Amino acid sequence: MRKSFYHFLMRYRGGRPGDDISEFAEAAFLDHGFPKATEDYHEICHYLELNGDYLSSMTTFDKVYEEYLIWEK
């Protein structure tokens, strides 16, 4: 069974201050509405576009999602 994107993202919590991915992971952890159970790119992307004002750039999400896909293989 595949792990959710959120589960993968939580690996980056507690990283270096100022690191975009670590900050994204921490913000997603604190965001109670974040779609935690999905692995669907479009669902997460849509959510972040509407609610992810804590994300400095969607490029950060795209980069982590690409790593997630590689990790899931």
C-alpha positions as CSV (number, residue, x, y, z in Angstrom):
1,M,0.0,0.0,0.0
2,R,1.3,3.4,-0.9
3,K,1.9,6.0,1.8
4,S,0.2,9.4,1.4
5,F,2.1,12.4,0.3
6,Y,1.6,14.0,3.7
7,H,3.3,10.9,5.3
8,F,6.3,11.4,3.0
9,L,6.4,15.1,3.6
10,M,6.6,14.6,7.4
11,R,10.1,13.2,6.9
12,Y,11.3,16.8,6.4
13,R,10.0,18.2,9.7
14,G,12.6,19.6,12.0
15,G,15.1,20.3,9.3
16,R,17.3,23.4,8.9
17,P,15.6,26.7,9.6
18,G,15.2,28.6,6.3
19,D,15.0,25.4,4.3
20,D,11.8,25.7,2.1
21,I,11.0,22.0,2.3
22,S,11.3,21.8,6.0
23,E,9.2,24.9,6.5
24,F,6.6,23.5,4.1
25,A,6.5,20.2,6.1
26,E,6.1,22.1,9.4
27,A,3.4,24.3,8.0
28,A,1.5,21.3,6.5
29,F,1.7,19.6,9.9
30,L,0.1,22.6,11.6
31,D,-2.6,22.9,8.8
32,H,-5.5,20.9,10.1
33,G,-7.2,21.0,6.7
34,F,-4.3,19.7,4.7
35,P,-5.3,16.6,2.7
36,K,-3.4,14.1,4.7
37,A,-4.7,10.8,3.3
38,T,-4.2,11.4,-0.5
39,E,-1.4,10.8,-2.9
40,D,-3.2,12.7,-5.7
41,Y,-1.1,15.5,-7.1
42,H,-4.1,17.5,-8.4
43,E,-6.0,17.3,-5.2
44,I,-3.0,18.5,-3.1
45,C,-2.1,21.2,-5.6
46,H,-5.6,22.5,-5.7
47,Y,-5.8,22.6,-1.9
48,L,-2.4,24.5,-1.7
49,E,-3.4,27.0,-4.4
50,L,-6.5,27.9,-2.3
51,N,-5.1,27.5,1.3
52,G,-1.4,27.2,1.1
53,D,-0.4,30.8,1.8
54,Y,2.4,29.4,4.0
55,L,4.0,27.9,0.9
56,S,6.5,30.4,-0.5
57,S,6.3,28.8,-4.0
58,M,4.5,26.0,-5.7
59,T,7.9,25.0,-7.0
60,T,8.7,23.7,-3.5
61,F,5.6,21.5,-3.6
62,D,6.5,20.2,-7.1
63,K,10.0,19.4,-6.1
64,V,8.9,17.4,-3.0
65,Y,6.2,15.7,-5.0
66,E,8.7,14.5,-7.6
67,E,10.8,13.1,-4.7
68,Y,7.7,11.4,-3.4
69,L,7.1,9.7,-6.7
70,I,10.7,8.4,-6.8
71,W,10.4,7.2,-3.2
72,E,7.2,5.3,-3.9
73,K,8.8,3.3,-6.8
